[in-house]
Amino acid sequence: MNVWLALWLFAISLGASALGGMLGMASGIFIVPILTIGGHVDIRTAIGASLVSVIACSCGGAAPFLRGRLTNIRLAIMLETATSLGALSGVLLIGIIPTRFLFILFAVILLLSAWQMMANRHDPVSRNTEGNDRWAMLGLNSSYPDAKLGSDVPYRVQRLHLGMLLMYGAGLVSAILGIGSGVLKVPAMDTALRLPIKVSSATSNFMIGVTGAVSAGAYFMRGEIVSAIAGPVVLGSVVGAVAGARILVRIPNEKVRVLFAVVLVGLGAQMLLRALGIRLLEAVR
């Protein structure tokens, strides 16, 4: 393989995974269009490489997030069951629901999520952490260190039933559209479960590796993971994920929230264009 192609794959995966790892979403949502449009890579090969990069991104970011005590492992395991059920349901519905309708629905969800995240600029931490807690028996409540405050900030998981429902919907939509569900998981945890944005991003990063491993196994069995493409992508993803995790630990919550909202608006606009049959990058070319 051409050395320059390998370096290009490494560079784009590093940047995509740094952004994806910091925001707790799958880097494949950036890598797939770049590989297919910019690198003229077959779509199935690009998806296979991106799935492996998702696993690498999750694993690479896991250690810094765990050391920083940002990941809520118990909550991640519980929410992943709902996401997996939603993904299985989505596989059964592929081809039944019109794709254009799903793109419009997905765009609306993203734009509403961005508006909701910006409307509630302050993280709902240390609010109602005591008193009646219907989910206390599950041991989901925890705390995370805030570098700005210089102390641990407690948080309480709220409306778990609504969060489980939204996680099911995230898995359903992601399976039908073939995209990572992290872009929906973080807003769901932020608005429904009322988690701090850093905890939402770190927990989502922990979860996406599980779903990515299942999908990547299927692509590997079909021979659609090309090592010459996936190798540089995975290497760049690991480096990018570690960098993204370290950035997330240090930057203020407000900046993470604004950056995530900007990404949601951009992706929502892209989905609306695809619903109208417009592919912006192809039009530019």
NUTORSE-969320 format. One record per residue (C-alpha): residue number from 1; x, y, z. Coordinates in steps of 0.05 Angstrom, whole numbers. Layout:
BEGIN
(NUM, (X, Y, Z))
...
END
This chain:
BEGIN
(1, (0, 0, 0))
(2, (22, 71, -15))
(3, (58, 103, 44))
(4, (23, 169, 33))
(5, (-45, 134, 33))
(6, (-28, 101, 100))
(7, (-7, 168, 129))
(8, (-71, 200, 103))
(9, (-113, 146, 134))
(10, (-76, 153, 200))
(11, (-85, 229, 200))
(12, (-160, 230, 185))
(13, (-174, 174, 235))
(14, (-133, 210, 288))
(15, (-173, 274, 280))
(16, (-241, 239, 275))
(17, (-227, 195, 336))
(18, (-201, 252, 378))
(19, (-266, 290, 365))
(20, (-309, 227, 371))
(21, (-274, 203, 434))
(22, (-280, 270, 468))
(23, (-354, 274, 453))
(24, (-370, 201, 466))
(25, (-395, 185, 396))
(26, (-371, 136, 344))
(27, (-316, 163, 299))
(28, (-346, 124, 241))
(29, (-397, 179, 230))
(30, (-338, 222, 206))
(31, (-292, 167, 178))
(32, (-341, 133, 131))
(33, (-358, 194, 88))
(34, (-285, 216, 87))
(35, (-262, 147, 63))
(36, (-317, 138, 11))
(37, (-316, 208, -18))
(38, (-245, 232, -5))
(39, (-209, 165, -12))
(40, (-255, 130, -62))
(41, (-259, 69, -15))
(42, (-316, 19, -24))
(43, (-372, 34, 24))
(44, (-371, -35, 56))
(45, (-296, -32, 66))
(46, (-303, 38, 95))
(47, (-357, 14, 144))
(48, (-315, -46, 164))
(49, (-255, -2, 178))
(50, (-297, 48, 216))
(51, (-327, -7, 260))
(52, (-257, -30, 279))
(53, (-239, 42, 293))
(54, (-299, 49, 339))
(55, (-273, -9, 381))
(56, (-204, 21, 382))
(57, (-232, 89, 400))
(58, (-272, 60, 457))
(59, (-214, 19, 484))
(60, (-164, 76, 475))
(61, (-208, 126, 512))
(62, (-230, 77, 566))
(63, (-166, 80, 609))
(64, (-162, 157, 615))
(65, (-237, 161, 629))
(66, (-234, 106, 682))
(67, (-173, 138, 715))
(68, (-210, 204, 715))
(69, (-271, 170, 747))
(70, (-317, 196, 692))
(71, (-346, 130, 667))
(72, (-407, 102, 703))
(73, (-397, 28, 688))
(74, (-460, 3, 722))
(75, (-503, 52, 684))
(76, (-467, 35, 619))
(77, (-481, -39, 626))
(78, (-555, -27, 641))
(79, (-565, 22, 584))
(80, (-528, -23, 535))
(81, (-581, -77, 543))
(82, (-634, -29, 517))
(83, (-590, -5, 460))
(84, (-575, -76, 438))
(85, (-649, -94, 438))
(86, (-663, -32, 397))
(87, (-608, -51, 347))
(88, (-637, -121, 339))
(89, (-705, -91, 327))
(90, (-676, -43, 276))
(91, (-644, -101, 237))
(92, (-713, -132, 230))
(93, (-743, -66, 205))
(94, (-690, -51, 152))
(95, (-726, -42, 86))
(96, (-795, -33, 117))
(97, (-791, 40, 140))
(98, (-774, 90, 84))
(99, (-703, 114, 91))
(100, (-720, 186, 73))
(101, (-769, 189, 131))
(102, (-716, 162, 178))
(103, (-665, 214, 155))
(104, (-716, 270, 168))
(105, (-734, 240, 236))
(106, (-661, 233, 255))
(107, (-646, 305, 234))
(108, (-703, 331, 275))
(109, (-679, 291, 336))
(110, (-609, 318, 329))
(111, (-631, 390, 322))
(112, (-679, 385, 381))
(113, (-624, 352, 422))
(114, (-576, 410, 405))
(115, (-628, 461, 425))
(116, (-643, 424, 490))
(117, (-569, 419, 508))
(118, (-557, 493, 495))
(119, (-622, 513, 532))
(120, (-595, 478, 594))
(121, (-524, 505, 593))
(122, (-508, 486, 665))
(123, (-497, 413, 685))
(124, (-550, 388, 733))
(125, (-499, 366, 785))
(126, (-507, 368, 860))
(127, (-582, 379, 851))
(128, (-629, 335, 891))
(129, (-573, 287, 907))
(130, (-607, 270, 972))
(131, (-677, 250, 990))
(132, (-725, 203, 956))
(133, (-689, 164, 901))
(134, (-728, 108, 868))
(135, (-665, 81, 833))
(136, (-618, 83, 893))
(137, (-621, 7, 902))
(138, (-586, -1, 835))
(139, (-524, 38, 858))
(140, (-522, 82, 796))
(141, (-510, 148, 832))
(142, (-437, 170, 835))
(143, (-391, 231, 831))
(144, (-337, 257, 785))
(145, (-277, 302, 797))
(146, (-284, 373, 770))
(147, (-217, 406, 755))
(148, (-248, 475, 755))
(149, (-278, 467, 825))
(150, (-220, 425, 851))
(151, (-267, 375, 884))
(152, (-314, 316, 870))
(153, (-383, 334, 846))
(154, (-439, 285, 862))
(155, (-495, 269, 812))
(156, (-558, 228, 814))
(157, (-586, 186, 757))
(158, (-657, 209, 744))
(159, (-714, 183, 700))
(160, (-680, 117, 685))
(161, (-743, 89, 652))
(162, (-742, 147, 601))
(163, (-667, 137, 590))
(164, (-677, 63, 575))
(165, (-732, 80, 525))
(166, (-688, 131, 490))
(167, (-630, 82, 488))
(168, (-675, 31, 454))
(169, (-693, 84, 403))
(170, (-620, 102, 393))
(171, (-603, 29, 378))
(172, (-663, 23, 332))
(173, (-647, 85, 290))
(174, (-572, 71, 288))
(175, (-583, 0, 262))
(176, (-631, 22, 207))
(177, (-588, 80, 184))
(178, (-521, 44, 195))
(179, (-492, 98, 239))
(180, (-463, 99, 309))
(181, (-513, 108, 365))
(182, (-466, 151, 408))
(183, (-492, 214, 374))
(184, (-560, 198, 405))
(185, (-536, 167, 470))
(186, (-501, 229, 497))
(187, (-561, 276, 488))
(188, (-606, 223, 518))
(189, (-563, 217, 580))
(190, (-555, 292, 584))
(191, (-630, 310, 579))
(192, (-666, 248, 606))
(193, (-618, 220, 659))
(194, (-593, 290, 677))
(195, (-520, 269, 678))
(196, (-462, 318, 673))
(197, (-438, 324, 601))
(198, (-369, 295, 616))
(199, (-400, 233, 649))
(200, (-448, 225, 590))
(201, (-390, 228, 540))
(202, (-345, 180, 579))
(203, (-401, 130, 591))
(204, (-423, 132, 518))
(205, (-351, 120, 497))
(206, (-349, 58, 541))
(207, (-414, 32, 510))
(208, (-400, 42, 436))
(209, (-344, -9, 437))
(210, (-393, -65, 456))
(211, (-441, -52, 399))
(212, (-383, -40, 351))
(213, (-352, -107, 368))
(214, (-416, -145, 349))
(215, (-422, -110, 282))
(216, (-348, -115, 266))
(217, (-351, -190, 277))
(218, (-404, -197, 223))
(219, (-363, -155, 174))
(220, (-301, -195, 189))
(221, (-337, -261, 175))
(222, (-358, -233, 107))
(223, (-286, -212, 91))
(224, (-303, -138, 87))
(225, (-250, -114, 135))
(226, (-188, -100, 93))
(227, (-126, -99, 137))
(228, (-89, -50, 91))
(229, (-145, 1, 103))
(230, (-165, -17, 174))
(231, (-93, -20, 201))
(232, (-75, 54, 194))
(233, (-146, 74, 214))
(234, (-142, 34, 279))
(235, (-73, 61, 296))
(236, (-96, 133, 286))
(237, (-161, 118, 325))
(238, (-123, 94, 386))
(239, (-78, 156, 387))
(240, (-137, 202, 374))
(241, (-181, 170, 427))
(242, (-128, 177, 480))
(243, (-117, 250, 461))
(244, (-192, 264, 460))
(245, (-201, 232, 529))
(246, (-145, 274, 559))
(247, (-175, 337, 529))
(248, (-244, 321, 557))
(249, (-216, 312, 627))
(250, (-185, 382, 625))
(251, (-234, 427, 589))
(252, (-295, 459, 623))
(253, (-364, 427, 617))
(254, (-392, 488, 581))
(255, (-343, 482, 523))
(256, (-358, 408, 515))
(257, (-432, 423, 512))
(258, (-423, 478, 460))
(259, (-378, 435, 417))
(260, (-426, 376, 420))
(261, (-485, 422, 402))
(262, (-447, 448, 341))
(263, (-432, 377, 318))
(264, (-505, 358, 327))
(265, (-529, 417, 285))
(266, (-479, 400, 230))
(267, (-499, 327, 229))
(268, (-573, 346, 230))
(269, (-564, 391, 170))
(270, (-527, 335, 134))
(271, (-584, 287, 148))
(272, (-635, 337, 121))
(273, (-595, 345, 57))
(274, (-590, 269, 49))
(275, (-666, 264, 58))
(276, (-673, 313, 0))
(277, (-624, 272, -42))
(278, (-568, 324, -37))
(279, (-497, 300, -20))
(280, (-459, 364, -4))
(281, (-388, 337, -11))
(282, (-404, 304, -78))
(283, (-435, 368, -103))
(284, (-371, 406, -85))
(285, (-330, 356, -124))
END
